[in-house]
Amino acid sequence: MAGGMAKGRGPTLAERVGSAPSGDRAPAQRHCWVVDSPGHPGRYPGLLAEWRRADDGWEGRVVYALDEPGSACRLVERWVPAACLEAS
């Protein structure tokens, strides 16, 4: 099939989408800890949505809630360096 994926040539689509930067095949869309993210010091529970390779290493797109003084909380969705993410 022109422009398609041939069998036997590398990982399947499911394996590529679900792989983590460490290569241990941990799926995205899983709970994690966001630790000392740039501009948000502290440790927050989050949800990892996907990975991407940036110029200076891997980044994960995460969603997490920040407690705001005097109000409920603020939902944050952003790309965070892999060094700021821990498995839960």
PyMOL Python script that loads the backbone (N, CA, C, O; Angstrom):
from pymol import cmd

cmd.read_pdbstr("""\
ATOM      1  N   MET A   1       0.853  -1.161   0.000  1.00  0.00           N
ATOM      2  CA  MET A   1       0.000   0.000   0.000  1.00  0.00           C
ATOM      3  C   MET A   1       0.903   1.230   0.000  1.00  0.00           C
ATOM      4  O   MET A   1       1.740   1.382   0.890  1.00  0.00           O
ATOM      5  N   ALA A   2       0.745   2.094  -0.973  1.00  0.00           N
ATOM      6  CA  ALA A   2       1.593   3.276  -1.106  1.00  0.00           C
ATOM      7  C   ALA A   2       1.404   4.211   0.076  1.00  0.00           C
ATOM      8  O   ALA A   2       0.277   4.570   0.417  1.00  0.00           O
ATOM      9  N   GLY A   3       2.513   4.607   0.704  1.00  0.00           N
ATOM     10  CA  GLY A   3       2.453   5.526   1.829  1.00  0.00           C
ATOM     11  C   GLY A   3       1.976   4.884   3.111  1.00  0.00           C
ATOM     12  O   GLY A   3       1.846   5.569   4.125  1.00  0.00           O
ATOM     13  N   GLY A   4       1.715   3.603   3.097  1.00  0.00           N
ATOM     14  CA  GLY A   4       1.212   2.913   4.289  1.00  0.00           C
ATOM     15  C   GLY A   4       2.334   2.280   5.080  1.00  0.00           C
ATOM     16  O   GLY A   4       3.513   2.571   4.873  1.00  0.00           O
ATOM     17  N   MET A   5       1.945   1.418   5.982  1.00  0.00           N
ATOM     18  CA  MET A   5       2.923   0.728   6.814  1.00  0.00           C
ATOM     19  C   MET A   5       3.041  -0.717   6.355  1.00  0.00           C
ATOM     20  O   MET A   5       2.042  -1.432   6.272  1.00  0.00           O
ATOM     21  N   ALA A   6       4.233  -1.134   6.065  1.00  0.00           N
ATOM     22  CA  ALA A   6       4.468  -2.517   5.673  1.00  0.00           C
ATOM     23  C   ALA A   6       4.683  -3.368   6.914  1.00  0.00           C
ATOM     24  O   ALA A   6       5.245  -2.902   7.906  1.00  0.00           O
ATOM     25  N   LYS A   7       4.239  -4.603   6.858  1.00  0.00           N
ATOM     26  CA  LYS A   7       4.421  -5.505   7.995  1.00  0.00           C
ATOM     27  C   LYS A   7       5.892  -5.854   8.145  1.00  0.00           C
ATOM     28  O   LYS A   7       6.637  -5.943   7.170  1.00  0.00           O
ATOM     29  N   GLY A   8       6.289  -6.051   9.408  1.00  0.00           N
ATOM     30  CA  GLY A   8       7.646  -6.486   9.688  1.00  0.00           C
ATOM     31  C   GLY A   8       8.694  -5.392   9.641  1.00  0.00           C
ATOM     32  O   GLY A   8       9.885  -5.701   9.646  1.00  0.00           O
ATOM     33  N   ARG A   9       8.311  -4.151   9.595  1.00  0.00           N
ATOM     34  CA  ARG A   9       9.279  -3.046   9.536  1.00  0.00           C
ATOM     35  C   ARG A   9       9.201  -2.216  10.802  1.00  0.00           C
ATOM     36  O   ARG A   9       8.606  -1.138  10.788  1.00  0.00           O
ATOM     37  N   GLY A  10       9.774  -2.675  11.877  1.00  0.00           N
ATOM     38  CA  GLY A  10       9.811  -1.898  13.106  1.00  0.00           C
ATOM     39  C   GLY A  10       8.593  -2.106  13.972  1.00  0.00           C
ATOM     40  O   GLY A  10       7.796  -3.013  13.728  1.00  0.00           O
ATOM     41  N   PRO A  11       8.442  -1.257  15.000  1.00  0.00           N
ATOM     42  CA  PRO A  11       7.344  -1.428  15.960  1.00  0.00           C
ATOM     43  C   PRO A  11       5.984  -1.106  15.339  1.00  0.00           C
ATOM     44  O   PRO A  11       5.892  -0.348  14.374  1.00  0.00           O
ATOM     45  N   THR A  12       4.939  -1.692  15.907  1.00  0.00           N
ATOM     46  CA  THR A  12       3.589  -1.407  15.441  1.00  0.00           C
ATOM     47  C   THR A  12       3.185  -0.002  15.868  1.00  0.00           C
ATOM     48  O   THR A  12       3.858   0.620  16.689  1.00  0.00           O
ATOM     49  N   LEU A  13       2.105   0.487  15.320  1.00  0.00           N
ATOM     50  CA  LEU A  13       1.593   1.798  15.705  1.00  0.00           C
ATOM     51  C   LEU A  13       1.283   1.819  17.193  1.00  0.00           C
ATOM     52  O   LEU A  13       1.612   2.792  17.870  1.00  0.00           O
ATOM     53  N   ALA A  14       0.660   0.775  17.719  1.00  0.00           N
ATOM     54  CA  ALA A  14       0.336   0.706  19.143  1.00  0.00           C
ATOM     55  C   ALA A  14       1.594   0.778  20.005  1.00  0.00           C
ATOM     56  O   ALA A  14       1.593   1.431  21.048  1.00  0.00           O
ATOM     57  N   GLU A  15       2.662   0.116  19.578  1.00  0.00           N
ATOM     58  CA  GLU A  15       3.908   0.157  20.340  1.00  0.00           C
ATOM     59  C   GLU A  15       4.543   1.541  20.293  1.00  0.00           C
ATOM     60  O   GLU A  15       5.085   2.007  21.295  1.00  0.00           O
ATOM     61  N   ARG A  16       4.481   2.201  19.140  1.00  0.00           N
ATOM     62  CA  ARG A  16       5.071   3.542  19.041  1.00  0.00           C
ATOM     63  C   ARG A  16       4.298   4.555  19.859  1.00  0.00           C
ATOM     64  O   ARG A  16       4.907   5.391  20.527  1.00  0.00           O
ATOM     65  N   VAL A  17       2.991   4.508  19.828  1.00  0.00           N
ATOM     66  CA  VAL A  17       2.179   5.470  20.572  1.00  0.00           C
ATOM     67  C   VAL A  17       2.330   5.261  22.059  1.00  0.00           C
ATOM     68  O   VAL A  17       2.363   6.231  22.816  1.00  0.00           O
ATOM     69  N   GLY A  18       2.424   4.024  22.495  1.00  0.00           N
ATOM     70  CA  GLY A  18       2.463   3.728  23.922  1.00  0.00           C
ATOM     71  C   GLY A  18       3.837   3.669  24.530  1.00  0.00           C
ATOM     72  O   GLY A  18       3.951   3.359  25.716  1.00  0.00           O
ATOM     73  N   SER A  19       4.893   3.949  23.784  1.00  0.00           N
ATOM     74  CA  SER A  19       6.223   3.789  24.352  1.00  0.00           C
ATOM     75  C   SER A  19       6.665   5.030  25.113  1.00  0.00           C
ATOM     76  O   SER A  19       6.323   6.158  24.758  1.00  0.00           O
ATOM     77  N   ALA A  20       7.431   4.791  26.161  1.00  0.00           N
ATOM     78  CA  ALA A  20       7.995   5.862  26.985  1.00  0.00           C
ATOM     79  C   ALA A  20       9.424   6.132  26.520  1.00  0.00           C
ATOM     80  O   ALA A  20      10.010   5.298  25.830  1.00  0.00           O
ATOM     81  N   PRO A  21       9.998   7.282  26.885  1.00  0.00           N
ATOM     82  CA  PRO A  21      11.335   7.594  26.421  1.00  0.00           C
ATOM     83  C   PRO A  21      12.382   6.616  26.921  1.00  0.00           C
ATOM     84  O   PRO A  21      13.429   6.476  26.290  1.00  0.00           O
ATOM     85  N   SER A  22      12.142   5.943  28.017  1.00  0.00           N
ATOM     86  CA  SER A  22      13.115   4.996  28.541  1.00  0.00           C
ATOM     87  C   SER A  22      13.097   3.696  27.753  1.00  0.00           C
ATOM     88  O   SER A  22      13.981   2.856  27.927  1.00  0.00           O
ATOM     89  N   GLY A  23      12.096   3.516  26.882  1.00  0.00           N
ATOM     90  CA  GLY A  23      12.026   2.326  26.072  1.00  0.00           C
ATOM     91  C   GLY A  23      11.387   1.149  26.779  1.00  0.00           C
ATOM     92  O   GLY A  23      11.400   0.041  26.244  1.00  0.00           O
ATOM     93  N   ASP A  24      10.821   1.354  27.979  1.00  0.00           N
ATOM     94  CA  ASP A  24      10.248   0.232  28.712  1.00  0.00           C
ATOM     95  C   ASP A  24       8.794  -0.023  28.328  1.00  0.00           C
ATOM     96  O   ASP A  24       8.112  -0.806  28.989  1.00  0.00           O
ATOM     97  N   ARG A  25       8.322   0.612  27.295  1.00  0.00           N
ATOM     98  CA  ARG A  25       6.978   0.419  26.760  1.00  0.00           C
ATOM     99  C   ARG A  25       5.873   0.774  27.744  1.00  0.00           C
ATOM    100  O   ARG A  25       4.780   0.213  27.663  1.00  0.00           O
ATOM    101  N   ALA A  26       6.129   1.692  28.673  1.00  0.00           N
ATOM    102  CA  ALA A  26       5.077   2.152  29.581  1.00  0.00           C
ATOM    103  C   ALA A  26       4.116   3.033  28.791  1.00  0.00           C
ATOM    104  O   ALA A  26       4.564   3.930  28.077  1.00  0.00           O
ATOM    105  N   PRO A  27       2.821   2.805  28.897  1.00  0.00           N
ATOM    106  CA  PRO A  27       1.877   3.579  28.101  1.00  0.00           C
ATOM    107  C   PRO A  27       1.748   5.019  28.570  1.00  0.00           C
ATOM    108  O   PRO A  27       1.980   5.330  29.738  1.00  0.00           O
ATOM    109  N   ALA A  28       1.378   5.889  27.645  1.00  0.00           N
ATOM    110  CA  ALA A  28       1.027   7.255  28.020  1.00  0.00           C
ATOM    111  C   ALA A  28      -0.360   7.187  28.657  1.00  0.00           C
ATOM    112  O   ALA A  28      -0.922   6.101  28.801  1.00  0.00           O
ATOM    113  N   GLN A  29      -0.895   8.299  29.024  1.00  0.00           N
ATOM    114  CA  GLN A  29      -2.203   8.379  29.671  1.00  0.00           C
ATOM    115  C   GLN A  29      -2.214   7.567  30.954  1.00  0.00           C
ATOM    116  O   GLN A  29      -3.037   6.673  31.151  1.00  0.00           O
ATOM    117  N   ARG A  30      -1.270   7.911  31.820  1.00  0.00           N
ATOM    118  CA  ARG A  30      -1.187   7.240  33.100  1.00  0.00           C
ATOM    119  C   ARG A  30      -0.882   8.258  34.168  1.00  0.00           C
ATOM    120  O   ARG A  30      -0.404   9.355  33.880  1.00  0.00           O
ATOM    121  N   HIS A  31      -1.155   7.896  35.383  1.00  0.00           N
ATOM    122  CA  HIS A  31      -0.899   8.792  36.495  1.00  0.00           C
ATOM    123  C   HIS A  31       0.596   8.970  36.689  1.00  0.00           C
ATOM    124  O   HIS A  31       1.376   8.046  36.457  1.00  0.00           O
ATOM    125  N   CYS A  32       0.993  10.168  37.119  1.00  0.00           N
ATOM    126  CA  CYS A  32       2.400  10.458  37.381  1.00  0.00           C
ATOM    127  C   CYS A  32       2.471  11.560  38.431  1.00  0.00           C
ATOM    128  O   CYS A  32       1.453  12.129  38.824  1.00  0.00           O
ATOM    129  N   TRP A  33       3.679  11.848  38.872  1.00  0.00           N
ATOM    130  CA  TRP A  33       3.941  12.987  39.742  1.00  0.00           C
ATOM    131  C   TRP A  33       4.700  14.028  38.929  1.00  0.00           C
ATOM    132  O   TRP A  33       5.665  13.709  38.236  1.00  0.00           O
ATOM    133  N   VAL A  34       4.256  15.265  39.023  1.00  0.00           N
ATOM    134  CA  VAL A  34       4.953  16.392  38.399  1.00  0.00           C
ATOM    135  C   VAL A  34       5.739  17.048  39.525  1.00  0.00           C
ATOM    136  O   VAL A  34       5.151  17.571  40.472  1.00  0.00           O
ATOM    137  N   VAL A  35       7.065  17.024  39.428  1.00  0.00           N
ATOM    138  CA  VAL A  35       7.925  17.476  40.519  1.00  0.00           C
ATOM    139  C   VAL A  35       8.778  18.652  40.064  1.00  0.00           C
ATOM    140  O   VAL A  35       9.574  18.539  39.132  1.00  0.00           O
ATOM    141  N   ASP A  36       8.595  19.779  40.739  1.00  0.00           N
ATOM    142  CA  ASP A  36       9.375  20.991  40.463  1.00  0.00           C
ATOM    143  C   ASP A  36       9.396  21.359  38.988  1.00  0.00           C
ATOM    144  O   ASP A  36      10.453  21.627  38.417  1.00  0.00           O
ATOM    145  N   SER A  37       8.233  21.369  38.389  1.00  0.00           N
ATOM    146  CA  SER A  37       8.084  21.787  37.005  1.00  0.00           C
ATOM    147  C   SER A  37       8.469  23.261  36.887  1.00  0.00           C
ATOM    148  O   SER A  37       8.199  24.025  37.813  1.00  0.00           O
ATOM    149  N   PRO A  38       9.085  23.689  35.788  1.00  0.00           N
ATOM    150  CA  PRO A  38       9.476  25.091  35.647  1.00  0.00           C
ATOM    151  C   PRO A  38       8.305  26.044  35.937  1.00  0.00           C
ATOM    152  O   PRO A  38       7.258  25.985  35.293  1.00  0.00           O
ATOM    153  N   GLY A  39       8.512  26.906  36.908  1.00  0.00           N
ATOM    154  CA  GLY A  39       7.490  27.862  37.295  1.00  0.00           C
ATOM    155  C   GLY A  39       6.487  27.353  38.314  1.00  0.00           C
ATOM    156  O   GLY A  39       5.693  28.133  38.839  1.00  0.00           O
ATOM    157  N   HIS A  40       6.508  26.056  38.605  1.00  0.00           N
ATOM    158  CA  HIS A  40       5.581  25.453  39.570  1.00  0.00           C
ATOM    159  C   HIS A  40       6.343  24.534  40.513  1.00  0.00           C
ATOM    160  O   HIS A  40       6.276  23.314  40.366  1.00  0.00           O
ATOM    161  N   PRO A  41       7.068  25.098  41.481  1.00  0.00           N
ATOM    162  CA  PRO A  41       7.797  24.237  42.413  1.00  0.00           C
ATOM    163  C   PRO A  41       6.824  23.425  43.266  1.00  0.00           C
ATOM    164  O   PRO A  41       5.728  23.887  43.585  1.00  0.00           O
ATOM    165  N   GLY A  42       7.229  22.233  43.623  1.00  0.00           N
ATOM    166  CA  GLY A  42       6.394  21.361  44.440  1.00  0.00           C
ATOM    167  C   GLY A  42       6.147  20.042  43.742  1.00  0.00           C
ATOM    168  O   GLY A  42       6.721  19.758  42.690  1.00  0.00           O
ATOM    169  N   ARG A  43       5.282  19.242  44.344  1.00  0.00           N
ATOM    170  CA  ARG A  43       4.964  17.907  43.827  1.00  0.00           C
ATOM    171  C   ARG A  43       3.455  17.821  43.648  1.00  0.00           C
ATOM    172  O   ARG A  43       2.701  18.025  44.600  1.00  0.00           O
ATOM    173  N   TYR A  44       3.014  17.521  42.428  1.00  0.00           N
ATOM    174  CA  TYR A  44       1.591  17.499  42.100  1.00  0.00           C
ATOM    175  C   TYR A  44       1.230  16.197  41.396  1.00  0.00           C
ATOM    176  O   TYR A  44       1.990  15.726  40.549  1.00  0.00           O
ATOM    177  N   PRO A  45       0.077  15.602  41.733  1.00  0.00           N
ATOM    178  CA  PRO A  45      -0.373  14.443  40.960  1.00  0.00           C
ATOM    179  C   PRO A  45      -0.825  14.911  39.583  1.00  0.00           C
ATOM    180  O   PRO A  45      -1.457  15.959  39.452  1.00  0.00           O
ATOM    181  N   GLY A  46      -0.499  14.133  38.563  1.00  0.00           N
ATOM    182  CA  GLY A  46      -0.854  14.526  37.211  1.00  0.00           C
ATOM    183  C   GLY A  46      -1.240  13.334  36.360  1.00  0.00           C
ATOM    184  O   GLY A  46      -1.180  12.184  36.793  1.00  0.00           O
ATOM    185  N   LEU A  47      -1.634  13.642  35.143  1.00  0.00           N
ATOM    186  CA  LEU A  47      -1.966  12.628  34.150  1.00  0.00           C
ATOM    187  C   LEU A  47      -1.093  12.872  32.930  1.00  0.00           C
ATOM    188  O   LEU A  47      -1.148  13.940  32.322  1.00  0.00           O
ATOM    189  N   LEU A  48      -0.289  11.879  32.576  1.00  0.00           N
ATOM    190  CA  LEU A  48       0.588  11.962  31.411  1.00  0.00           C
ATOM    191  C   LEU A  48      -0.211  11.616  30.167  1.00  0.00           C
ATOM    192  O   LEU A  48      -0.781  10.529  30.074  1.00  0.00           O
ATOM    193  N   ALA A  49      -0.257  12.536  29.210  1.00  0.00           N
ATOM    194  CA  ALA A  49      -1.043  12.332  27.995  1.00  0.00           C
ATOM    195  C   ALA A  49      -0.206  11.799  26.842  1.00  0.00           C
ATOM    196  O   ALA A  49      -0.669  10.939  26.093  1.00  0.00           O
ATOM    197  N   GLU A  50       1.039  12.303  26.683  1.00  0.00           N
ATOM    198  CA  GLU A  50       1.886  11.847  25.575  1.00  0.00           C
ATOM    199  C   GLU A  50       3.317  12.286  25.795  1.00  0.00           C
ATOM    200  O   GLU A  50       3.606  13.118  26.655  1.00  0.00           O
ATOM    201  N   TRP A  51       4.218  11.706  24.992  1.00  0.00           N
ATOM    202  CA  TRP A  51       5.635  12.035  24.998  1.00  0.00           C
ATOM    203  C   TRP A  51       6.021  12.679  23.669  1.00  0.00           C
ATOM    204  O   TRP A  51       5.392  12.443  22.638  1.00  0.00           O
ATOM    205  N   ARG A  52       7.075  13.500  23.721  1.00  0.00           N
ATOM    206  CA  ARG A  52       7.692  13.989  22.492  1.00  0.00           C
ATOM    207  C   ARG A  52       9.181  14.197  22.746  1.00  0.00           C
ATOM    208  O   ARG A  52       9.612  14.419  23.878  1.00  0.00           O
ATOM    209  N   ARG A  53       9.949  14.119  21.671  1.00  0.00           N
ATOM    210  CA  ARG A  53      11.384  14.369  21.777  1.00  0.00           C
ATOM    211  C   ARG A  53      11.622  15.838  21.450  1.00  0.00           C
ATOM    212  O   ARG A  53      11.263  16.309  20.370  1.00  0.00           O
ATOM    213  N   ALA A  54      12.226  16.552  22.383  1.00  0.00           N
ATOM    214  CA  ALA A  54      12.561  17.964  22.194  1.00  0.00           C
ATOM    215  C   ALA A  54      14.049  18.069  21.873  1.00  0.00           C
ATOM    216  O   ALA A  54      14.757  17.062  21.889  1.00  0.00           O
ATOM    217  N   ASP A  55      14.523  19.265  21.585  1.00  0.00           N
ATOM    218  CA  ASP A  55      15.933  19.473  21.261  1.00  0.00           C
ATOM    219  C   ASP A  55      16.851  19.048  22.402  1.00  0.00           C
ATOM    220  O   ASP A  55      17.951  18.548  22.163  1.00  0.00           O
ATOM    221  N   ASP A  56      16.404  19.246  23.645  1.00  0.00           N
ATOM    222  CA  ASP A  56      17.264  18.940  24.795  1.00  0.00           C
ATOM    223  C   ASP A  56      16.811  17.704  25.575  1.00  0.00           C
ATOM    224  O   ASP A  56      17.149  17.573  26.752  1.00  0.00           O
ATOM    225  N   GLY A  57      16.068  16.810  24.962  1.00  0.00           N
ATOM    226  CA  GLY A  57      15.647  15.576  25.629  1.00  0.00           C
ATOM    227  C   GLY A  57      14.151  15.346  25.466  1.00  0.00           C
ATOM    228  O   GLY A  57      13.498  15.966  24.626  1.00  0.00           O
ATOM    229  N   TRP A  58      13.621  14.440  26.287  1.00  0.00           N
ATOM    230  CA  TRP A  58      12.209  14.100  26.217  1.00  0.00           C
ATOM    231  C   TRP A  58      11.363  15.029  27.069  1.00  0.00           C
ATOM    232  O   TRP A  58      11.820  15.546  28.089  1.00  0.00           O
ATOM    233  N   GLU A  59      10.111  15.237  26.634  1.00  0.00           N
ATOM    234  CA  GLU A  59       9.119  16.001  27.379  1.00  0.00           C
ATOM    235  C   GLU A  59       7.816  15.210  27.399  1.00  0.00           C
ATOM    236  O   GLU A  59       7.496  14.481  26.461  1.00  0.00           O
ATOM    237  N   GLY A  60       7.077  15.374  28.486  1.00  0.00           N
ATOM    238  CA  GLY A  60       5.767  14.751  28.574  1.00  0.00           C
ATOM    239  C   GLY A  60       4.696  15.821  28.647  1.00  0.00           C
ATOM    240  O   GLY A  60       4.865  16.829  29.333  1.00  0.00           O
ATOM    241  N   ARG A  61       3.589  15.606  27.940  1.00  0.00           N
ATOM    242  CA  ARG A  61       2.451  16.531  28.053  1.00  0.00           C
ATOM    243  C   ARG A  61       1.588  16.018  29.196  1.00  0.00           C
ATOM    244  O   ARG A  61       1.045  14.915  29.141  1.00  0.00           O
ATOM    245  N   VAL A  62       1.474  16.839  30.230  1.00  0.00           N
ATOM    246  CA  VAL A  62       0.761  16.436  31.439  1.00  0.00           C
ATOM    247  C   VAL A  62      -0.342  17.425  31.777  1.00  0.00           C
ATOM    248  O   VAL A  62      -0.323  18.583  31.359  1.00  0.00           O
ATOM    249  N   VAL A  63      -1.290  16.937  32.536  1.00  0.00           N
ATOM    250  CA  VAL A  63      -2.367  17.755  33.083  1.00  0.00           C
ATOM    251  C   VAL A  63      -2.300  17.597  34.591  1.00  0.00           C
ATOM    252  O   VAL A  63      -2.267  16.477  35.100  1.00  0.00           O
ATOM    253  N   TYR A  64      -2.279  18.723  35.313  1.00  0.00           N
ATOM    254  CA  TYR A  64      -2.265  18.664  36.773  1.00  0.00           C
ATOM    255  C   TYR A  64      -2.935  19.902  37.343  1.00  0.00           C
ATOM    256  O   TYR A  64      -3.070  20.916  36.659  1.00  0.00           O
ATOM    257  N   ALA A  65      -3.355  19.815  38.600  1.00  0.00           N
ATOM    258  CA  ALA A  65      -4.069  20.915  39.252  1.00  0.00           C
ATOM    259  C   ALA A  65      -3.149  21.622  40.235  1.00  0.00           C
ATOM    260  O   ALA A  65      -2.429  20.982  41.002  1.00  0.00           O
ATOM    261  N   LEU A  66      -3.181  22.952  40.204  1.00  0.00           N
ATOM    262  CA  LEU A  66      -2.425  23.783  41.144  1.00  0.00           C
ATOM    263  C   LEU A  66      -3.383  24.420  42.128  1.00  0.00           C
ATOM    264  O   LEU A  66      -4.417  24.961  41.736  1.00  0.00           O
ATOM    265  N   ASP A  67      -3.042  24.358  43.403  1.00  0.00           N
ATOM    266  CA  ASP A  67      -3.836  25.071  44.409  1.00  0.00           C
ATOM    267  C   ASP A  67      -3.550  26.555  44.288  1.00  0.00           C
ATOM    268  O   ASP A  67      -2.391  26.967  44.280  1.00  0.00           O
ATOM    269  N   GLU A  68      -4.590  27.354  44.195  1.00  0.00           N
ATOM    270  CA  GLU A  68      -4.447  28.801  44.102  1.00  0.00           C
ATOM    271  C   GLU A  68      -4.867  29.427  45.428  1.00  0.00           C
ATOM    272  O   GLU A  68      -5.932  29.094  45.948  1.00  0.00           O
ATOM    273  N   PRO A  69      -4.058  30.321  45.987  1.00  0.00           N
ATOM    274  CA  PRO A  69      -4.444  30.979  47.234  1.00  0.00           C
ATOM    275  C   PRO A  69      -5.749  31.760  47.058  1.00  0.00           C
ATOM    276  O   PRO A  69      -5.894  32.528  46.107  1.00  0.00           O
ATOM    277  N   GLY A  70      -6.680  31.564  47.965  1.00  0.00           N
ATOM    278  CA  GLY A  70      -7.937  32.297  47.929  1.00  0.00           C
ATOM    279  C   GLY A  70      -8.955  31.769  46.941  1.00  0.00           C
ATOM    280  O   GLY A  70     -10.029  32.356  46.809  1.00  0.00           O
ATOM    281  N   SER A  71      -8.662  30.690  46.244  1.00  0.00           N
ATOM    282  CA  SER A  71      -9.629  30.122  45.307  1.00  0.00           C
ATOM    283  C   SER A  71      -9.470  28.601  45.293  1.00  0.00           C
ATOM    284  O   SER A  71      -8.668  28.045  46.043  1.00  0.00           O
ATOM    285  N   ALA A  72     -10.219  27.957  44.457  1.00  0.00           N
ATOM    286  CA  ALA A  72     -10.196  26.495  44.385  1.00  0.00           C
ATOM    287  C   ALA A  72      -8.849  26.032  43.831  1.00  0.00           C
ATOM    288  O   ALA A  72      -7.877  25.933  44.578  1.00  0.00           O
ATOM    289  N   CYS A  73      -8.785  25.756  42.566  1.00  0.00           N
ATOM    290  CA  CYS A  73      -7.534  25.325  41.940  1.00  0.00           C
ATOM    291  C   CYS A  73      -7.555  25.697  40.467  1.00  0.00           C
ATOM    292  O   CYS A  73      -8.592  26.055  39.909  1.00  0.00           O
ATOM    293  N   ARG A  74      -6.390  25.602  39.858  1.00  0.00           N
ATOM    294  CA  ARG A  74      -6.247  25.911  38.440  1.00  0.00           C
ATOM    295  C   ARG A  74      -5.732  24.663  37.745  1.00  0.00           C
ATOM    296  O   ARG A  74      -4.772  24.044  38.205  1.00  0.00           O
ATOM    297  N   LEU A  75      -6.362  24.290  36.641  1.00  0.00           N
ATOM    298  CA  LEU A  75      -5.943  23.134  35.872  1.00  0.00           C
ATOM    299  C   LEU A  75      -4.878  23.572  34.871  1.00  0.00           C
ATOM    300  O   LEU A  75      -5.074  24.537  34.132  1.00  0.00           O
ATOM    301  N   VAL A  76      -3.752  22.860  34.848  1.00  0.00           N
ATOM    302  CA  VAL A  76      -2.621  23.189  33.989  1.00  0.00           C
ATOM    303  C   VAL A  76      -2.402  22.036  33.014  1.00  0.00           C
ATOM    304  O   VAL A  76      -2.390  20.874  33.418  1.00  0.00           O
ATOM    305  N   GLU A  77      -2.230  22.352  31.748  1.00  0.00           N
ATOM    306  CA  GLU A  77      -1.873  21.372  30.725  1.00  0.00           C
ATOM    307  C   GLU A  77      -0.667  21.940  30.007  1.00  0.00           C
ATOM    308  O   GLU A  77      -0.737  23.022  29.425  1.00  0.00           O
ATOM    309  N   ARG A  78       0.465  21.199  30.047  1.00  0.00           N
ATOM    310  CA  ARG A  78       1.685  21.736  29.451  1.00  0.00           C
ATOM    311  C   ARG A  78       2.700  20.638  29.190  1.00  0.00           C
ATOM    312  O   ARG A  78       2.578  19.521  29.693  1.00  0.00           O
ATOM    313  N   TRP A  79       3.705  20.979  28.389  1.00  0.00           N
ATOM    314  CA  TRP A  79       4.838  20.094  28.148  1.00  0.00           C
ATOM    315  C   TRP A  79       5.849  20.333  29.255  1.00  0.00           C
ATOM    316  O   TRP A  79       6.206  21.474  29.547  1.00  0.00           O
ATOM    317  N   VAL A  80       6.311  19.240  29.874  1.00  0.00           N
ATOM    318  CA  VAL A  80       7.215  19.307  31.021  1.00  0.00           C
ATOM    319  C   VAL A  80       8.432  18.420  30.723  1.00  0.00           C
ATOM    320  O   VAL A  80       8.271  17.335  30.164  1.00  0.00           O
ATOM    321  N   PRO A  81       9.643  18.858  31.085  1.00  0.00           N
ATOM    322  CA  PRO A  81      10.809  17.996  30.881  1.00  0.00           C
ATOM    323  C   PRO A  81      10.636  16.656  31.603  1.00  0.00           C
ATOM    324  O   PRO A  81      10.075  16.604  32.697  1.00  0.00           O
ATOM    325  N   ALA A  82      11.113  15.597  30.996  1.00  0.00           N
ATOM    326  CA  ALA A  82      10.978  14.255  31.576  1.00  0.00           C
ATOM    327  C   ALA A  82      11.600  14.181  32.971  1.00  0.00           C
ATOM    328  O   ALA A  82      11.141  13.399  33.803  1.00  0.00           O
ATOM    329  N   ALA A  83      12.622  14.972  33.240  1.00  0.00           N
ATOM    330  CA  ALA A  83      13.263  14.971  34.559  1.00  0.00           C
ATOM    331  C   ALA A  83      12.306  15.424  35.661  1.00  0.00           C
ATOM    332  O   ALA A  83      12.548  15.148  36.836  1.00  0.00           O
ATOM    333  N   CYS A  84      11.234  16.109  35.302  1.00  0.00           N
ATOM    334  CA  CYS A  84      10.248  16.592  36.273  1.00  0.00           C
ATOM    335  C   CYS A  84       9.081  15.620  36.456  1.00  0.00           C
ATOM    336  O   CYS A  84       8.128  15.936  37.169  1.00  0.00           O
ATOM    337  N   LEU A  85       9.137  14.451  35.829  1.00  0.00           N
ATOM    338  CA  LEU A  85       8.044  13.483  35.906  1.00  0.00           C
ATOM    339  C   LEU A  85       8.513  12.212  36.605  1.00  0.00           C
ATOM    340  O   LEU A  85       9.592  11.693  36.320  1.00  0.00           O
ATOM    341  N   GLU A  86       7.684  11.718  37.528  1.00  0.00           N
ATOM    342  CA  GLU A  86       7.956  10.469  38.226  1.00  0.00           C
ATOM    343  C   GLU A  86       6.742   9.563  38.088  1.00  0.00           C
ATOM    344  O   GLU A  86       5.606  10.037  38.070  1.00  0.00           O
ATOM    345  N   ALA A  87       6.982   8.265  37.992  1.00  0.00           N
ATOM    346  CA  ALA A  87       5.888   7.301  37.958  1.00  0.00           C
ATOM    347  C   ALA A  87       5.196   7.286  39.314  1.00  0.00           C
ATOM    348  O   ALA A  87       5.830   7.486  40.350  1.00  0.00           O
ATOM    349  N   SER A  88       3.893   7.045  39.295  1.00  0.00           N
ATOM    350  CA  SER A  88       3.161   6.989  40.574  1.00  0.00           C
ATOM    351  C   SER A  88       2.893   5.559  40.968  1.00  0.00           C
ATOM    352  O   SER A  88       2.290   5.308  42.011  1.00  0.00           O
TER     353      SER A  88
END
""", "prot")
cmd.dss("prot")
cmd.show_as("cartoon", "prot")
cmd.util.cbc("prot")
cmd.orient("prot")
